[in-house]
Amino acid sequence: MAENEIRQVMIQGRLIGIVGLDDVIMKTAQTLQGSTDEEIQNSLLAVSINNYIPATAREAYGRALLREFKIAQNLPVEQDSFNGLIIAVLGTGCARCSQLESDVRDLLSEMKITADLRHITDLKEIVRYGIMGAPALVVNNKVVSARGSAAEKQNPPMDN
């Protein structure tokens, strides 16, 4: 894995790009197996070499990085305490993906709903959701619609 790859992590209700997190997680898993959460957090905060971590948010970053570490190691994870609406469009940036993002943005605006809307184009991030086709719509980390899903196979879209 390249050290300069960016992984997006939810920290204090905001999606933050962290450079080199996958590499630090891999090194921590190899060297600190069986360590306490605090020791693992301190090791994971080594990402601060390539990332700015505000002193006032260091604890929140530590908790978020520990959560990502546990997910990567298939360990039990506490639910994130952020209660807002998080919507993600998964897709590589094709016209359909961009149209879905635009439609969702328009709908949120029309209905006056506040949400964190993002368009995830990184294939590694998309694969983590286990979808087979794009675009896909994810609401609060749950895939609610994906091209190639069972519902779409029953009612295939009509291409012009």
Secondary structure per residue as TSV (DSSP state, phi and psi in degrees):
chain	resnum	aa	ss	phi	psi
A	1	M	-	360.0	137.9
A	2	A	-	-77.2	139.4
A	3	E	T	-67.2	-23.7
A	4	N	T	-94.0	10.9
A	5	E	-	-72.2	144.8
A	6	I	E	-104.7	130.2
A	7	R	E	-117.2	132.0
A	8	Q	E	-89.9	132.4
A	9	V	E	-131.3	137.8
A	10	M	E	-82.3	117.3
A	11	I	E	-129.5	118.9
A	12	Q	T	51.8	43.2
A	13	G	T	77.9	8.0
A	14	R	E	-124.3	142.4
A	15	L	E	-84.2	119.2
A	16	I	E	-119.2	133.4
A	17	G	E	-82.5	127.2
A	18	I	E	-116.7	122.3
A	19	V	E	-82.0	130.1
A	20	G	T	77.6	14.5
A	21	L	H	-65.1	-42.6
A	22	D	H	-59.3	-39.5
A	23	D	H	-66.2	-43.0
A	24	V	H	-66.4	-38.8
A	25	I	H	-61.8	-44.5
A	26	M	H	-62.7	-45.3
A	27	K	H	-65.2	-40.5
A	28	T	H	-65.0	-41.4
A	29	A	H	-62.4	-35.7
A	30	Q	H	-75.3	-36.3
A	31	T	H	-98.1	-24.8
A	32	L	-	-117.4	31.5
A	33	Q	T	-60.8	128.0
A	34	G	T	84.3	6.8
A	35	S	-	-82.0	169.6
A	36	T	-	-74.9	161.5
A	37	D	H	-58.9	-38.2
A	38	E	H	-64.1	-42.2
A	39	E	H	-65.0	-40.7
A	40	I	H	-65.2	-44.1
A	41	Q	H	-57.2	-46.9
A	42	N	H	-61.3	-38.3
A	43	S	H	-67.4	-41.6
A	44	L	H	-66.6	-30.5
A	45	L	G	-68.4	-0.9
A	46	A	G	-64.0	-14.3
A	47	V	G	-63.6	-13.5
A	48	S	G	-65.6	-13.0
A	49	I	G	-62.2	-39.0
A	50	N	T	-109.1	0.6
A	51	N	S	-135.2	145.2
A	52	Y	-	-84.2	123.1
A	53	I	-	-120.8	111.8
A	54	P	-	-60.7	140.8
A	55	A	G	-57.3	-36.3
A	56	T	G	-72.6	-16.0
A	57	A	G	-111.3	6.9
A	58	R	H	-57.9	-41.6
A	59	E	H	-64.9	-42.4
A	60	A	H	-65.1	-40.3
A	61	Y	H	-62.3	-43.8
A	62	G	H	-58.5	-45.4
A	63	R	H	-63.1	-43.0
A	64	A	H	-66.8	-41.1
A	65	L	H	-68.1	-37.4
A	66	L	H	-62.8	-41.4
A	67	R	H	-59.9	-44.4
A	68	E	H	-64.6	-38.3
A	69	F	H	-61.3	-47.2
A	70	K	H	-64.8	-38.2
A	71	I	H	-62.7	-44.4
A	72	A	H	-64.0	-30.2
A	73	Q	T	-95.3	7.8
A	74	N	T	55.6	42.0
A	75	L	-	-101.6	157.4
A	76	P	-	-60.2	139.6
A	77	V	-	-128.5	137.1
A	78	E	-	-72.3	144.2
A	79	Q	-	-64.7	144.1
A	80	D	-	-66.6	139.8
A	81	S	-	-81.9	-3.7
A	82	F	-	-69.0	126.1
A	83	N	-	-105.2	2.3
A	84	G	S	-75.7	173.7
A	85	L	-	-87.0	122.2
A	86	I	E	-118.7	119.8
A	87	I	E	-120.5	133.4
A	88	A	E	-129.0	136.9
A	89	V	E	-101.1	124.2
A	90	L	E	-101.8	125.9
A	91	G	S	170.4	157.1
A	92	T	S	-79.3	0.2
A	93	G	S	107.0	13.9
A	94	C	-	-68.6	173.5
A	95	A	H	-61.5	-40.7
A	96	R	H	-64.5	-40.9
A	97	C	H	-64.6	-45.7
A	98	S	H	-64.4	-37.8
A	99	Q	H	-65.8	-40.7
A	100	L	H	-61.4	-44.7
A	101	E	H	-60.4	-45.1
A	102	S	H	-62.2	-43.3
A	103	D	H	-63.1	-42.7
A	104	V	H	-65.0	-43.1
A	105	R	H	-60.7	-44.3
A	106	D	H	-62.9	-42.3
A	107	L	H	-64.0	-43.9
A	108	L	H	-61.5	-41.6
A	109	S	H	-66.3	-45.5
A	110	E	H	-62.1	-38.6
A	111	M	T	-90.5	0.4
A	112	K	T	55.4	48.2
A	113	I	-	-105.9	129.6
A	114	T	-	-88.5	128.7
A	115	A	-	-154.0	157.1
A	116	D	E	-90.9	105.5
A	117	L	E	-106.3	127.2
A	118	R	E	-139.1	156.9
A	119	H	E	-115.8	112.8
A	120	I	E	-95.2	117.5
A	121	T	-	-110.4	-11.8
A	122	D	-	-71.1	122.2
A	123	L	H	-60.2	-36.1
A	124	K	H	-64.4	-39.5
A	125	E	H	-68.4	-40.0
A	126	I	H	-63.1	-43.3
A	127	V	H	-60.7	-32.5
A	128	R	T	-60.9	-22.9
A	129	Y	T	-85.9	-9.8
A	130	G	T	72.0	27.5
A	131	I	-	-92.2	155.9
A	132	M	S	-103.1	-19.8
A	133	G	S	-141.0	159.4
A	134	A	S	-125.0	152.6
A	135	P	-	-79.7	162.0
A	136	A	E	-134.4	153.2
A	137	L	E	-118.6	127.4
A	138	V	E	-120.2	128.5
A	139	V	E	-121.2	120.8
A	140	N	T	48.5	50.8
A	141	N	T	65.7	17.5
A	142	K	E	-119.8	125.1
A	143	V	E	-70.2	118.6
A	144	V	E	-105.6	-17.7
A	145	S	E	-158.5	137.0
A	146	A	E	-150.1	139.5
A	147	R	T	-64.4	133.7
A	148	G	T	90.5	6.4
A	149	S	-	-76.1	169.2
A	150	A	H	-59.0	-39.3
A	151	A	H	-64.3	-38.4
A	152	E	H	-72.2	-31.5
A	153	K	H	-66.3	-32.3
A	154	Q	H	-73.3	-34.9
A	155	N	S	-128.4	75.3
A	156	P	-	-62.8	146.4
A	157	P	-	-68.2	151.2
A	158	M	-	-99.3	116.2
A	159	D	-	-85.0	139.6
A	160	N	-	-90.6	360.0
